[in-house]
Amino acid sequence: MSILLKTENLTYVYGKKTPFEKTAVNNVNIEIKKGEIIGVIGHTGSGKSTLMQMLNGLIAPTSGKVYLDSKDIFQSKSELRNVRFRVGLVFQYPENQLFEDTVRKDISFGPRNMGLSEDEISERVVKASQFAGLKEELLDRSPFDLSGGEKRRAAIAGVIAMDPEILILDEPTAGLDPMGREVLLSQINAYHNAKGNTILLVSHNMEDIAKIADRVLVMNKGEAVMFDDTKAVFSRSKELEAMGLRLPQITKITNTLREKGYPVSEGILTVGQAFDEIVALLKKEGKL
């Protein structure tokens, strides 16, 4: 897979040269390939959201570069508008982004600003709604009449409708109940499978990341301290816990089994993987 997005010594300082100066992102160098799902984790204040906003061109770095298809996105102000169509950003609690009098108008806002025809806009609104799991009969209702989960899906559909090459989701499951979180994650995964685009998923929920991410970026105190395959990152349990990050529960359980002498693999991420591992172990010992 080719490199689609790259950062070079990327740094952002809030309140530079004031008493409130704070480095939010410090010298981050990462490369993201086309078609990957990247999980982004880190404690509150680790620089995750600031980094995502620089990748989208929403805020300019204090120093360093962001390259999209080998081109510096901040080189030309006139090109930044196109960058934001290509790198779609869904903010944390995205329902706060809704503002039109109908859901349909809200979802069509981005495509309309891209200068698309009305027919293409209508087609994109319907497809984006389907990808986000939003029922078509809700499109002509006010977004403020929707439930919390429906508002979340409407906001996500508004970004999907622009058909971005890279979709950045900042805590998309925050505040949802377990069932709502599971449904939304499956829809994100289905969207990725259908479109083959690149997704960056920021989450405090390690289970969410473990289920769908190809690689995981760990941010700590503004720095990218790990960036590796999901299994490799979650195998470094002691380092993650030292940063205040909670491992997926099933990973924690299997780590405990291994510490007690049971020969289970490192980096087990899902209940399904743990089940297969334990069943194989029991069969080997003649207990099943």
Salt bridges, closest charged atoms under 4 A:
GLU31 OE2 - LYS6 NZ 3.97
GLU36 OE2 - ARG215 NE 2.64
ASP69 OD2 - ARG86 NH2 2.61
ASP72 OD2 - LYS65 NZ 3.52
GLU95 OE1 - ARG152 NE 2.89
ASP101 OD1 - LYS105 NZ 3.20
GLU118 OE1 - ARG112 NH2 2.80
GLU120 OE2 - ARG124 NH2 3.51
GLU123 OE2 - LYS127 NZ 3.13
ASP140 OD1 - ARG104 NE 2.92
ASP163 OD1 - LYS195 NZ 3.19
GLU165 OE2 - ARG86 NE 2.45
GLU171 OE2 - HIS204 ND1 2.35
GLU182 OE1 - LYS211 NZ 2.73
GLU207 OE1 - ARG246 NH2 3.32
ASP208 OD1 - ARG181 NE 3.32
GLU239 OE1 - ARG236 NH2 2.86
GLU259 OE2 - LYS238 NZ 3.87
GLU266 OE2 - ARG258 NH2 3.93
GLU285 OE1 - LYS287 NZ 3.37
